[in-house]
Amino acid sequence: MKVLSWIKGIAGVVCVLIGLVWIGQGANILPGSFMSGQSQWAIIGLVLLVVGGWLLWSLVRARGAVGATRT
């Protein structure tokens, strides 16, 4: 289960970072690519950002549930 957590964490971080770059390119904030200024890349980046955020959120939530104690 620990390996799955590492994979989920790495995948979440990579998705967030790539999503941010693609949003920047699609919004023409990061020029110099064939993706620059094309709104579909901003939308794809936003979807990837949400997926990465969900992966990281689920990882943090699962770790909190494992270490939590009931009082």
C-alpha positions in Angstrom: 0.0 0.0 0.0 2.9 2.3 0.7 4.1 2.0 -2.9 0.7 2.9 -4.2 0.8 6.1 -2.1 4.1 7.1 -3.5 2.8 6.5 -7.1 -0.3 8.5 -6.3 1.7 11.3 -4.8 4.2 11.5 -7.7 1.4 11.3 -10.3 -0.5 14.1 -8.5 2.4 16.4 -8.4 3.3 15.8 -12.0 -0.3 16.3 -13.1 -0.5 19.6 -11.2 2.8 20.9 -12.6 2.0 19.9 -16.2 -1.5 21.3 -15.8 -0.1 24.7 -14.7 2.3 24.8 -17.6 -0.4 23.9 -20.1 -2.8 26.6 -18.6 0.0 29.1 -18.9 0.7 28.2 -22.5 -2.9 28.1 -23.5 -3.5 31.5 -21.9 -0.4 32.8 -23.8 1.4 33.5 -20.5 4.2 31.2 -21.5 4.8 31.9 -25.2 7.1 30.0 -27.5 5.2 26.8 -28.2 2.7 25.5 -30.7 0.3 25.4 -27.7 0.7 29.2 -27.0 -2.5 31.2 -27.3 -4.7 28.1 -28.0 -7.5 28.0 -25.4 -8.0 24.2 -25.7 -4.7 23.7 -24.0 -5.8 25.9 -21.1 -8.9 23.8 -20.7 -6.9 20.5 -20.9 -4.5 22.0 -18.4 -7.3 22.9 -16.1 -8.7 19.3 -16.3 -5.2 17.9 -15.5 -4.8 20.3 -12.6 -8.1 19.2 -11.1 -7.1 15.5 -11.6 -3.8 16.1 -9.9 -5.4 18.1 -7.1 -7.9 15.2 -6.5 -5.0 12.7 -6.4 -3.1 14.7 -3.8 -6.3 15.5 -1.8 -7.2 11.8 -1.7 -3.6 10.9 -0.6 -3.6 13.5 2.2 -7.1 12.4 3.3 -6.1 8.7 3.3 -3.0 9.4 5.4 -5.0 11.4 7.9 -7.5 8.5 8.2 -4.7 6.0 8.9 -3.0 8.1 11.6 -6.2 9.5 13.2 -7.3 8.4 16.6 -10.8 8.6 17.9 -11.3 10.3 21.2 
